Amino acid sequence: MGENDKHLNFRASFLLTPSPRDKEKQVFSITTAVHFNNGMGEMYFLPVKPFHGLIIRSTLKKCNKSMQV
């Protein structure tokens, strides 16, 4: 999934695989990619970049909690 903008293009890929430790569980992974189309895209992403990993981890934790029964 993704979105194109005149300043940058964003893509996210989601993968659900069996846990290597416990076959009863699954591992959910997200991979993201950003392609800058111009300098404005780089300027836009500059303040986001330091927090990007934290945002993704937080989102994954919330998804995990909401999916547990």
mmCIF file as gemmi writes it, N, C-alpha and C atoms, coordinates in Angstrom:
data_model
loop_
_atom_site.group_PDB
_atom_site.id
_atom_site.type_symbol
_atom_site.label_atom_id
_atom_site.label_alt_id
_atom_site.label_comp_id
_atom_site.label_asym_id
_atom_site.label_entity_id
_atom_site.label_seq_id
_atom_site.pdbx_PDB_ins_code
_atom_site.Cartn_x
_atom_site.Cartn_y
_atom_site.Cartn_z
_atom_site.occupancy
_atom_site.B_iso_or_equiv
_atom_site.pdbx_formal_charge
_atom_site.auth_seq_id
_atom_site.auth_asym_id
_atom_site.pdbx_PDB_model_num
ATOM 1 N N . MET Axp A 1 ? 0.849 -1.154 0 1 0 ? 1 A 1
ATOM 2 C CA . MET Axp A 1 ? 0 0 0 1 0 ? 1 A 1
ATOM 3 C C . MET Axp A 1 ? 0.896 1.217 0 1 0 ? 1 A 1
ATOM 4 N N . GLY Axp A 2 ? 0.366 2.329 -0.432 1 0 ? 2 A 1
ATOM 5 C CA . GLY Axp A 2 ? 1.179 3.53 -0.468 1 0 ? 2 A 1
ATOM 6 C C . GLY Axp A 2 ? 0.425 4.713 -1.019 1 0 ? 2 A 1
ATOM 7 N N . GLU Axp A 3 ? 1.171 5.768 -1.169 1 0 ? 3 A 1
ATOM 8 C CA . GLU Axp A 3 ? 0.582 6.994 -1.692 1 0 ? 3 A 1
ATOM 9 C C . GLU Axp A 3 ? 1.671 7.798 -2.388 1 0 ? 3 A 1
ATOM 10 N N . ASN Axp A 4 ? 1.314 8.413 -3.497 1 0 ? 4 A 1
ATOM 11 C CA . ASN Axp A 4 ? 2.233 9.276 -4.228 1 0 ? 4 A 1
ATOM 12 C C . ASN Axp A 4 ? 1.824 10.724 -4.029 1 0 ? 4 A 1
ATOM 13 N N . ASP Axp A 5 ? 2.812 11.566 -3.852 1 0 ? 5 A 1
ATOM 14 C CA . ASP Axp A 5 ? 2.604 12.997 -3.707 1 0 ? 5 A 1
ATOM 15 C C . ASP Axp A 5 ? 3.638 13.674 -4.606 1 0 ? 5 A 1
ATOM 16 N N . LYS Axp A 6 ? 3.47 14.939 -4.886 1 0 ? 6 A 1
ATOM 17 C CA . LYS Axp A 6 ? 4.462 15.572 -5.759 1 0 ? 6 A 1
ATOM 18 C C . LYS Axp A 6 ? 5.806 15.739 -5.058 1 0 ? 6 A 1
ATOM 19 N N . HIS Axp A 7 ? 5.817 15.685 -3.716 1 0 ? 7 A 1
ATOM 20 C CA . HIS Axp A 7 ? 7.069 15.853 -2.972 1 0 ? 7 A 1
ATOM 21 C C . HIS Axp A 7 ? 7.724 14.535 -2.576 1 0 ? 7 A 1
ATOM 22 N N . LEU Axp A 8 ? 6.911 13.509 -2.269 1 0 ? 8 A 1
ATOM 23 C CA . LEU Axp A 8 ? 7.475 12.213 -1.898 1 0 ? 8 A 1
ATOM 24 C C . LEU Axp A 8 ? 6.47 11.104 -2.157 1 0 ? 8 A 1
ATOM 25 N N . ASN Axp A 9 ? 6.981 9.89 -2.286 1 0 ? 9 A 1
ATOM 26 C CA . ASN Axp A 9 ? 6.153 8.689 -2.453 1 0 ? 9 A 1
ATOM 27 C C . ASN Axp A 9 ? 6.403 7.786 -1.254 1 0 ? 9 A 1
ATOM 28 N N . PHE Axp A 10 ? 5.341 7.222 -0.716 1 0 ? 10 A 1
ATOM 29 C CA . PHE Axp A 10 ? 5.426 6.377 0.473 1 0 ? 10 A 1
ATOM 30 C C . PHE Axp A 10 ? 4.865 4.997 0.156 1 0 ? 10 A 1
ATOM 31 N N . ARG Axp A 11 ? 5.546 3.965 0.644 1 0 ? 11 A 1
ATOM 32 C CA . ARG Axp A 11 ? 5.063 2.597 0.499 1 0 ? 11 A 1
ATOM 33 C C . ARG Axp A 11 ? 5.188 1.88 1.835 1 0 ? 11 A 1
ATOM 34 N N . ALA Axp A 12 ? 4.229 1.004 2.112 1 0 ? 12 A 1
ATOM 35 C CA . ALA Axp A 12 ? 4.277 0.155 3.302 1 0 ? 12 A 1
ATOM 36 C C . ALA Axp A 12 ? 3.929 -1.263 2.882 1 0 ? 12 A 1
ATOM 37 N N . SER Axp A 13 ? 4.668 -2.199 3.42 1 0 ? 13 A 1
ATOM 38 C CA . SER Axp A 13 ? 4.442 -3.615 3.139 1 0 ? 13 A 1
ATOM 39 C C . SER Axp A 13 ? 4.193 -4.327 4.461 1 0 ? 13 A 1
ATOM 40 N N . PHE Axp A 14 ? 3.196 -5.204 4.484 1 0 ? 14 A 1
ATOM 41 C CA . PHE Axp A 14 ? 2.822 -5.921 5.7 1 0 ? 14 A 1
ATOM 42 C C . PHE Axp A 14 ? 3.031 -7.412 5.481 1 0 ? 14 A 1
ATOM 43 N N . LEU Axp A 15 ? 3.596 -8.086 6.486 1 0 ? 15 A 1
ATOM 44 C CA . LEU Axp A 15 ? 3.879 -9.513 6.373 1 0 ? 15 A 1
ATOM 45 C C . LEU Axp A 15 ? 3.508 -10.215 7.671 1 0 ? 15 A 1
ATOM 46 N N . LEU Axp A 16 ? 2.754 -11.286 7.554 1 0 ? 16 A 1
ATOM 47 C CA . LEU Axp A 16 ? 2.363 -12.109 8.702 1 0 ? 16 A 1
ATOM 48 C C . LEU Axp A 16 ? 2.946 -13.502 8.486 1 0 ? 16 A 1
ATOM 49 N N . THR Axp A 17 ? 3.825 -13.934 9.411 1 0 ? 17 A 1
ATOM 50 C CA . THR Axp A 17 ? 4.498 -15.229 9.283 1 0 ? 17 A 1
ATOM 51 C C . THR Axp A 17 ? 4.386 -16.011 10.586 1 0 ? 17 A 1
ATOM 52 N N . PRO Axp A 18 ? 4.522 -17.336 10.521 1 0 ? 18 A 1
ATOM 53 C CA . PRO Axp A 18 ? 4.529 -18.129 11.755 1 0 ? 18 A 1
ATOM 54 C C . PRO Axp A 18 ? 5.74 -17.754 12.616 1 0 ? 18 A 1
ATOM 55 N N . SER Axp A 19 ? 5.555 -17.741 13.91 1 0 ? 19 A 1
ATOM 56 C CA . SER Axp A 19 ? 6.656 -17.456 14.827 1 0 ? 19 A 1
ATOM 57 C C . SER Axp A 19 ? 7.66 -18.601 14.786 1 0 ? 19 A 1
ATOM 58 N N . PRO Axp A 20 ? 8.963 -18.296 14.703 1 0 ? 20 A 1
ATOM 59 C CA . PRO Axp A 20 ? 9.954 -19.375 14.698 1 0 ? 20 A 1
ATOM 60 C C . PRO Axp A 20 ? 10.046 -20.086 16.052 1 0 ? 20 A 1
ATOM 61 N N . ARG Axp A 21 ? 9.616 -19.413 17.114 1 0 ? 21 A 1
ATOM 62 C CA . ARG Axp A 21 ? 9.688 -19.982 18.464 1 0 ? 21 A 1
ATOM 63 C C . ARG Axp A 21 ? 8.441 -20.758 18.851 1 0 ? 21 A 1
ATOM 64 N N . ASP Axp A 22 ? 7.299 -20.3 18.349 1 0 ? 22 A 1
ATOM 65 C CA . ASP Axp A 22 ? 6.029 -20.905 18.758 1 0 ? 22 A 1
ATOM 66 C C . ASP Axp A 22 ? 5.101 -20.934 17.549 1 0 ? 22 A 1
ATOM 67 N N . LYS Axp A 23 ? 4.896 -22.093 16.981 1 0 ? 23 A 1
ATOM 68 C CA . LYS Axp A 23 ? 4.084 -22.22 15.761 1 0 ? 23 A 1
ATOM 69 C C . LYS Axp A 23 ? 2.616 -21.865 15.987 1 0 ? 23 A 1
ATOM 70 N N . GLU Axp A 24 ? 2.207 -21.743 17.239 1 0 ? 24 A 1
ATOM 71 C CA . GLU Axp A 24 ? 0.833 -21.328 17.561 1 0 ? 24 A 1
ATOM 72 C C . GLU Axp A 24 ? 0.666 -19.815 17.395 1 0 ? 24 A 1
ATOM 73 N N . LYS Axp A 25 ? 1.785 -19.093 17.349 1 0 ? 25 A 1
ATOM 74 C CA . LYS Axp A 25 ? 1.751 -17.629 17.262 1 0 ? 25 A 1
ATOM 75 C C . LYS Axp A 25 ? 2.239 -17.176 15.897 1 0 ? 25 A 1
ATOM 76 N N . GLN Axp A 26 ? 1.992 -15.893 15.611 1 0 ? 26 A 1
ATOM 77 C CA . GLN Axp A 26 ? 2.424 -15.312 14.349 1 0 ? 26 A 1
ATOM 78 C C . GLN Axp A 26 ? 3.221 -14.04 14.607 1 0 ? 26 A 1
ATOM 79 N N . VAL Axp A 27 ? 4.06 -13.693 13.647 1 0 ? 27 A 1
ATOM 80 C CA . VAL Axp A 27 ? 4.858 -12.468 13.707 1 0 ? 27 A 1
ATOM 81 C C . VAL Axp A 27 ? 4.344 -11.538 12.612 1 0 ? 27 A 1
ATOM 82 N N . PHE Axp A 28 ? 4.048 -10.293 12.998 1 0 ? 28 A 1
ATOM 83 C CA . PHE Axp A 28 ? 3.558 -9.284 12.066 1 0 ? 28 A 1
ATOM 84 C C . PHE Axp A 28 ? 4.664 -8.261 11.854 1 0 ? 28 A 1
ATOM 85 N N . SER Axp A 29 ? 5.044 -8.036 10.598 1 0 ? 29 A 1
ATOM 86 C CA . SER Axp A 29 ? 6.128 -7.106 10.275 1 0 ? 29 A 1
ATOM 87 C C . SER Axp A 29 ? 5.637 -6.033 9.315 1 0 ? 29 A 1
ATOM 88 N N . ILE Axp A 30 ? 6.188 -4.834 9.488 1 0 ? 30 A 1
ATOM 89 C CA . ILE Axp A 30 ? 5.911 -3.729 8.57 1 0 ? 30 A 1
ATOM 90 C C . ILE Axp A 30 ? 7.244 -3.23 8.02 1 0 ? 30 A 1
ATOM 91 N N . THR Axp A 31 ? 7.297 -3.054 6.706 1 0 ? 31 A 1
ATOM 92 C CA . THR Axp A 31 ? 8.451 -2.439 6.066 1 0 ? 31 A 1
ATOM 93 C C . THR Axp A 31 ? 7.953 -1.185 5.364 1 0 ? 31 A 1
ATOM 94 N N . THR Axp A 32 ? 8.654 -0.079 5.57 1 0 ? 32 A 1
ATOM 95 C CA . THR Axp A 32 ? 8.244 1.175 4.939 1 0 ? 32 A 1
ATOM 96 C C . THR Axp A 32 ? 9.371 1.708 4.06 1 0 ? 32 A 1
ATOM 97 N N . ALA Axp A 33 ? 8.991 2.444 3.03 1 0 ? 33 A 1
ATOM 98 C CA . ALA Axp A 33 ? 9.962 3.071 2.134 1 0 ? 33 A 1
ATOM 99 C C . ALA Axp A 33 ? 9.431 4.436 1.728 1 0 ? 33 A 1
ATOM 100 N N . VAL Axp A 34 ? 10.333 5.407 1.674 1 0 ? 34 A 1
ATOM 101 C CA . VAL Axp A 34 ? 9.983 6.754 1.239 1 0 ? 34 A 1
ATOM 102 C C . VAL Axp A 34 ? 10.942 7.149 0.125 1 0 ? 34 A 1
ATOM 103 N N . HIS Axp A 35 ? 10.386 7.612 -0.982 1 0 ? 35 A 1
ATOM 104 C CA . HIS Axp A 35 ? 11.19 8.107 -2.101 1 0 ? 35 A 1
ATOM 105 C C . HIS Axp A 35 ? 10.909 9.599 -2.233 1 0 ? 35 A 1
ATOM 106 N N . PHE Axp A 36 ? 11.959 10.391 -2.158 1 0 ? 36 A 1
ATOM 107 C CA . PHE Axp A 36 ? 11.808 11.841 -2.268 1 0 ? 36 A 1
ATOM 108 C C . PHE Axp A 36 ? 11.822 12.244 -3.736 1 0 ? 36 A 1
ATOM 109 N N . ASN Axp A 37 ? 10.826 13.009 -4.132 1 0 ? 37 A 1
ATOM 110 C CA . ASN Axp A 37 ? 10.747 13.491 -5.509 1 0 ? 37 A 1
ATOM 111 C C . ASN Axp A 37 ? 11.461 14.82 -5.696 1 0 ? 37 A 1
ATOM 112 N N . ASN Axp A 38 ? 11.656 15.537 -4.593 1 0 ? 38 A 1
ATOM 113 C CA . ASN Axp A 38 ? 12.335 16.831 -4.662 1 0 ? 38 A 1
ATOM 114 C C . ASN Axp A 38 ? 12.764 17.25 -3.249 1 0 ? 38 A 1
ATOM 115 N N . GLY Axp A 39 ? 13.37 18.402 -3.149 1 0 ? 39 A 1
ATOM 116 C CA . GLY Axp A 39 ? 13.86 18.899 -1.866 1 0 ? 39 A 1
ATOM 117 C C . GLY Axp A 39 ? 12.759 19.135 -0.845 1 0 ? 39 A 1
ATOM 118 N N . MET Axp A 40 ? 11.569 19.475 -1.305 1 0 ? 40 A 1
ATOM 119 C CA . MET Axp A 40 ? 10.459 19.687 -0.366 1 0 ? 40 A 1
ATOM 120 C C . MET Axp A 40 ? 10.092 18.382 0.341 1 0 ? 40 A 1
ATOM 121 N N . GLY Axp A 41 ? 10.186 17.262 -0.363 1 0 ? 41 A 1
ATOM 122 C CA . GLY Axp A 41 ? 9.919 15.966 0.252 1 0 ? 41 A 1
ATOM 123 C C . GLY Axp A 41 ? 10.91 15.67 1.361 1 0 ? 41 A 1
ATOM 124 N N . GLU Axp A 42 ? 12.185 15.971 1.114 1 0 ? 42 A 1
ATOM 125 C CA . GLU Axp A 42 ? 13.217 15.773 2.134 1 0 ? 42 A 1
ATOM 126 C C . GLU Axp A 42 ? 12.975 16.683 3.337 1 0 ? 42 A 1
ATOM 127 N N . MET Axp A 43 ? 12.595 17.93 3.086 1 0 ? 43 A 1
ATOM 128 C CA . MET Axp A 43 ? 12.317 18.865 4.187 1 0 ? 43 A 1
ATOM 129 C C . MET Axp A 43 ? 11.109 18.407 4.998 1 0 ? 43 A 1
ATOM 130 N N . TYR Axp A 44 ? 10.087 17.889 4.328 1 0 ? 44 A 1
ATOM 131 C CA . TYR Axp A 44 ? 8.894 17.409 5.011 1 0 ? 44 A 1
ATOM 132 C C . TYR Axp A 44 ? 9.233 16.236 5.921 1 0 ? 44 A 1
ATOM 133 N N . PHE Axp A 45 ? 10.059 15.307 5.414 1 0 ? 45 A 1
ATOM 134 C CA . PHE Axp A 45 ? 10.346 14.087 6.163 1 0 ? 45 A 1
ATOM 135 C C . PHE Axp A 45 ? 11.386 14.301 7.264 1 0 ? 45 A 1
ATOM 136 N N . LEU Axp A 46 ? 12.171 15.36 7.178 1 0 ? 46 A 1
ATOM 137 C CA . LEU Axp A 46 ? 13.248 15.606 8.143 1 0 ? 46 A 1
ATOM 138 C C . LEU Axp A 46 ? 12.789 15.542 9.599 1 0 ? 46 A 1
ATOM 139 N N . PRO Axp A 47 ? 11.715 16.236 10.009 1 0 ? 47 A 1
ATOM 140 C CA . PRO Axp A 47 ? 11.289 16.133 11.418 1 0 ? 47 A 1
ATOM 141 C C . PRO Axp A 47 ? 10.59 14.809 11.751 1 0 ? 47 A 1
ATOM 142 N N . VAL Axp A 48 ? 10.124 14.087 10.747 1 0 ? 48 A 1
ATOM 143 C CA . VAL Axp A 48 ? 9.436 12.813 10.968 1 0 ? 48 A 1
ATOM 144 C C . VAL Axp A 48 ? 10.44 11.68 11.184 1 0 ? 48 A 1
ATOM 145 N N . LYS Axp A 49 ? 11.553 11.717 10.46 1 0 ? 49 A 1
ATOM 146 C CA . LYS Axp A 49 ? 12.512 10.608 10.434 1 0 ? 49 A 1
ATOM 147 C C . LYS Axp A 49 ? 12.964 10.131 11.817 1 0 ? 49 A 1
ATOM 148 N N . PRO Axp A 50 ? 13.344 11.01 12.76 1 0 ? 50 A 1
ATOM 149 C CA . PRO Axp A 50 ? 13.816 10.514 14.059 1 0 ? 50 A 1
ATOM 150 C C . PRO Axp A 50 ? 12.757 9.726 14.833 1 0 ? 50 A 1
ATOM 151 N N . PHE Axp A 51 ? 11.497 9.998 14.573 1 0 ? 51 A 1
ATOM 152 C CA . PHE Axp A 51 ? 10.406 9.371 15.317 1 0 ? 51 A 1
ATOM 153 C C . PHE Axp A 51 ? 9.718 8.251 14.539 1 0 ? 51 A 1
ATOM 154 N N . HIS Axp A 52 ? 10.106 8.048 13.293 1 0 ? 52 A 1
ATOM 155 C CA . HIS Axp A 52 ? 9.434 7.087 12.418 1 0 ? 52 A 1
ATOM 156 C C . HIS Axp A 52 ? 9.415 5.684 13.024 1 0 ? 52 A 1
ATOM 157 N N . GLY Axp A 53 ? 10.553 5.2 13.482 1 0 ? 53 A 1
ATOM 158 C CA . GLY Axp A 53 ? 10.627 3.867 14.085 1 0 ? 53 A 1
ATOM 159 C C . GLY Axp A 53 ? 9.761 3.745 15.323 1 0 ? 53 A 1
ATOM 160 N N . LEU Axp A 54 ? 9.763 4.794 16.152 1 0 ? 54 A 1
ATOM 161 C CA . LEU Axp A 54 ? 8.932 4.79 17.363 1 0 ? 54 A 1
ATOM 162 C C . LEU Axp A 54 ? 7.449 4.742 17.015 1 0 ? 54 A 1
ATOM 163 N N . ILE Axp A 55 ? 7.063 5.489 16.005 1 0 ? 55 A 1
ATOM 164 C CA . ILE Axp A 55 ? 5.659 5.518 15.577 1 0 ? 55 A 1
ATOM 165 C C . ILE Axp A 55 ? 5.232 4.139 15.077 1 0 ? 55 A 1
ATOM 166 N N . ILE Axp A 56 ? 6.076 3.501 14.277 1 0 ? 56 A 1
ATOM 167 C CA . ILE Axp A 56 ? 5.752 2.173 13.747 1 0 ? 56 A 1
ATOM 168 C C . ILE Axp A 56 ? 5.646 1.159 14.88 1 0 ? 56 A 1
ATOM 169 N N . ARG Axp A 57 ? 6.629 1.159 15.804 1 0 ? 57 A 1
ATOM 170 C CA . ARG Axp A 57 ? 6.585 0.208 16.929 1 0 ? 57 A 1
ATOM 171 C C . ARG Axp A 57 ? 5.343 0.423 17.783 1 0 ? 57 A 1
ATOM 172 N N . SER Axp A 58 ? 5.001 1.673 18.055 1 0 ? 58 A 1
ATOM 173 C CA . SER Axp A 58 ? 3.816 1.982 18.851 1 0 ? 58 A 1
ATOM 174 C C . SER Axp A 58 ? 2.547 1.495 18.148 1 0 ? 58 A 1
ATOM 175 N N . THR Axp A 59 ? 2.469 1.709 16.846 1 0 ? 59 A 1
ATOM 176 C CA . THR Axp A 59 ? 1.316 1.257 16.071 1 0 ? 59 A 1
ATOM 177 C C . THR Axp A 59 ? 1.199 -0.262 16.104 1 0 ? 59 A 1
ATOM 178 N N . LEU Axp A 60 ? 2.331 -0.965 15.96 1 0 ? 60 A 1
ATOM 179 C CA . LEU Axp A 60 ? 2.314 -2.428 16.013 1 0 ? 60 A 1
ATOM 180 C C . LEU Axp A 60 ? 1.847 -2.93 17.372 1 0 ? 60 A 1
ATOM 181 N N . LYS Axp A 61 ? 2.302 -2.292 18.447 1 0 ? 61 A 1
ATOM 182 C CA . LYS Axp A 61 ? 1.887 -2.706 19.795 1 0 ? 61 A 1
ATOM 183 C C . LYS Axp A 61 ? 0.386 -2.521 19.98 1 0 ? 61 A 1
ATOM 184 N N . LYS Axp A 62 ? -0.146 -1.399 19.499 1 0 ? 62 A 1
ATOM 185 C CA . LYS Axp A 62 ? -1.584 -1.154 19.608 1 0 ? 62 A 1
ATOM 186 C C . LYS Axp A 62 ? -2.375 -2.179 18.795 1 0 ? 62 A 1
ATOM 187 N N . CYS Axp A 63 ? -1.89 -2.497 17.608 1 0 ? 63 A 1
ATOM 188 C CA . CYS Axp A 63 ? -2.554 -3.52 16.783 1 0 ? 63 A 1
ATOM 189 C C . CYS Axp A 63 ? -2.534 -4.865 17.491 1 0 ? 63 A 1
ATOM 190 N N . ASN Axp A 64 ? -1.403 -5.208 18.077 1 0 ? 64 A 1
ATOM 191 C CA . ASN Axp A 64 ? -1.266 -6.483 18.771 1 0 ? 64 A 1
ATOM 192 C C . ASN Axp A 64 ? -2.243 -6.574 19.938 1 0 ? 64 A 1
ATOM 193 N N . LYS Axp A 65 ? -2.348 -5.506 20.726 1 0 ? 65 A 1
ATOM 194 C CA . LYS Axp A 65 ? -3.268 -5.502 21.872 1 0 ? 65 A 1
ATOM 195 C C . LYS Axp A 65 ? -4.716 -5.621 21.418 1 0 ? 65 A 1
ATOM 196 N N . SER Axp A 66 ? -5.069 -4.929 20.351 1 0 ? 66 A 1
ATOM 197 C CA . SER Axp A 66 ? -6.464 -4.955 19.894 1 0 ? 66 A 1
ATOM 198 C C . SER Axp A 66 ? -6.828 -6.289 19.241 1 0 ? 66 A 1
ATOM 199 N N . MET Axp A 67 ? -5.825 -7.041 18.762 1 0 ? 67 A 1
ATOM 200 C CA . MET Axp A 67 ? -6.097 -8.315 18.099 1 0 ? 67 A 1
ATOM 201 C C . MET Axp A 67 ? -6.103 -9.491 19.065 1 0 ? 67 A 1
ATOM 202 N N . GLN Axp A 68 ? -5.555 -9.311 20.256 1 0 ? 68 A 1
ATOM 203 C CA . GLN Axp A 68 ? -5.518 -10.408 21.22 1 0 ? 68 A 1
ATOM 204 C C . GLN Axp A 68 ? -6.897 -10.638 21.804 1 0 ? 68 A 1
ATOM 205 N N . VAL Axp A 69 ? -7.246 -11.895 21.928 1 0 ? 69 A 1
ATOM 206 C CA . VAL Axp A 69 ? -8.564 -12.255 22.466 1 0 ? 69 A 1
ATOM 207 C C . VAL Axp A 69 ? -8.388 -12.911 23.802 1 0 ? 69 A 1
